[in-house]
Amino acid sequence: MNNLEILKALNLEIFTRDELTEIFKGVEKDLNILIYAKKEFNYSQMEQIRLGLESNVDVSIYAKPEMDLEIMNFIKEKLIPLRNKRKLNIRKSAENFKELSNEEQLTKIREGLK
């Protein structure tokens, strides 16, 4: 499904102006907006996911509505320089994120980046 088909299928009325801006920025850059054009994400989360897609990183690691914006940004910034160097063990380290405080989440992410 291409972005135009996705846009036609989306109920755009449920998104805020800022969320729509992020969605359309992704359309302009031909990114897979299906990953983040969801009401579960706020516009700041959408931006972090879009920026990750633009940087060609695996956003599935942090494209989760329950993730705090600070955590999403931290992961994205760590993935950008490492994206082609080695495989990361972040997924395993980030298990049970919802139950952890932000500091505990950052500690688990750092462990996955070692």
N, C-alpha and C positions, 0 to 999 in steps of 0.2 A: 504494500500500500504506500503510495507516495504522499508527500506532505499536503498536496491539494485535496486528495481524497480524505486524508485525516482531518483537515480543516472542515470539509463539508460534513463529516460525521460527528464532529465535536459540537456540543452545545456551547457556543462561545459566550452566551449570555451569563453563564455561571462564573466566568473569570473576571477579575478586576482589570482595570486599565493597565496596571503594571504587569500583571500576569500575561495579558494579551501581548504586551510589548515584548516580553521574553519569548513567547511562542512565535511571534512574527520575526524576531531576530533569527531564530532557528530556521524558519522557513527561508529567509533571505540567504542564509548560508548553507542551505540544503542539508541540515542536520536532521537526525531522526527525532523529531519532536514528540513522537509517540512515547518516548521514554519519560518525558517530564510534563507534557501537556495534560496534567491531571489535577483535579481540584484538591487532592490531598497535599499538594505542594504549594507553599506560598511563593510569591514572586522572587524572594531572595534565594530560596532553595532552587527554583527554576533557573535562576541566573548561574548558580554554582554548577548545576548539571550542564547547562548550555556551554559555559566556559570550558568545562572538562571535555565535552564533545568537540569543541573547537580545537582543543589541545591534543585530541586523539588519545585520551586516556580511557580506561575501562571505568565508566561512571557507575556501572552496576554495583560496585563496591560501596558507594555512598549515596546512590539515588534511592533513598529510603525516607519516606515522610517523617518517620519518628526521629531522624537524625537532626541534631541541633545544627544550625547554620555554621557555627564556629568549627564544629567537628567536620562538616562537609568541606569547608574551605581548607582546613588543615590537611585532610586526606588528599584533596585535589592538588594542593600545592606540593605535597610530597610525591605524588604520582607523576607530575609533569616531568621532572628531571629523570625519573627512574623508568619511565614508560617503556623504553626500549633496552634497558640494561639488564634487568633480571626479573624473575617472577616474584611477586610479593605474597606474603602469607597473611594479608590483612583480613581476608574473609574469616579465617579461623580465629584470629585474634579478636575480631569484632563480634563474636557470638554473644547473644543475650544483651545487646546494646541497651534496650529499653530499661533494663533493671539497673543500669550503672549511672553514676553521676558523670558530669562532663569531664571531670578530672580523671575518673576511672576509665572513661572511654578513651581519652587521649593516651593514657598509659598503655591500654591494650593495643591501640593503633601503633604507638611507638614500638612496642614489642614485635608487632607484625612487620615493621619496616627494617628490623635488624637483620 
